[in-house]
Every structure is written in structure tokens, then in C-alpha cells.
Amino acid sequence: MTLSFSLLMTEAILLFSPHGSPIKKLTHKTKGRVHWILQCLCVSCAVLGLAVIFYNKHLNSKPHFTSWHGFLGLPTVCVVVLQSGAAAPLIYHSLAKGWSLAKLKRYHAASGLITYLLGTASVLLGLCSAWFTGSVVGYSWYLSALCPVLTASVVMNQVTRAYMAKKRLQS
């Protein structure tokens, strides 16, 4: 799950950054395909992680979704699956008759940002779990919590600059 949200989803979004993308010289269409591949891997890891957690809880006869991390994590995985499925019209534009590609991209970016922030909140709540706080103490815990917060700030900045600024120029 951490791999899914902290690495794959973050990298999938940051591919479009003009400043730090490892593939910044490729075309936007190619970046879109790589984004799609990384997001598919993200969804696969998230669903697999959820299945493993559910199975482990079942094996150990522990209750499911009793923490804030679990309460937010389950809907977050569901939203990630929905967000990824809802992106299909961006690749196959004929699925969205009557919608402009620019409008679809803005909606995808806005809902994707909300999805990313849900994932970040789930990661932060996981850092507050009894297991994690018992295993990681002191400055290490604060550094662990600072990483997703800073990453979310970078992603929010990129998405809002890329899509919200264009909307203001078009208005």
C-alpha cells in the first residue's frame, strides 16, 4: 500500500512536471501512457495490499477497519479504482461524447488531486497507528510524517498551476 500511494501514484503525477520529470523530453501523449501504466500498477498494488490486509485480519480473527487509518483507507482504495476507471475517456475519447478533452482533463486533474490527498491522509493516519508509533520514535517519526506532507504540497502546487491557471486564462 505504501508503494502504491507514496511512490507509484506520486511518480505518475509528477511525470507531467516540467521541472523534475525523468521523461520530460518525451511527448505529452507518451507521458500520458506512462502515467496510465504507473496508475495501473498503483491500483494493482492498492487492491492487492487491501486483499492481503483483509486476509491477514481474517486469519488472525481480528476485527476489520477499526482504526481511522482503516476507515479512510478502504474508501481511498475504492476512490482510486473509480478514478482510474473514470480516466478511460481520456485515452478513448469516443467514450465521452459531448465533453471536450480539455474539460475532461481538468476534471480528472481535480478529482485526481482529491484522490491523492485522500491517499496522503491515509498514509499519515497509518503513521499514527500503534504499531508504527511503537516501532518508529522521536525525530524519525516526524521525518516520516513530513515526507508525505511535503510531497503532497509539491503535487498540489503542480496540479493547481497546470490546470487551474489555464482555466483562469480561458475564462
Disulfide bonds with the S-S distance in Angstrom:
none
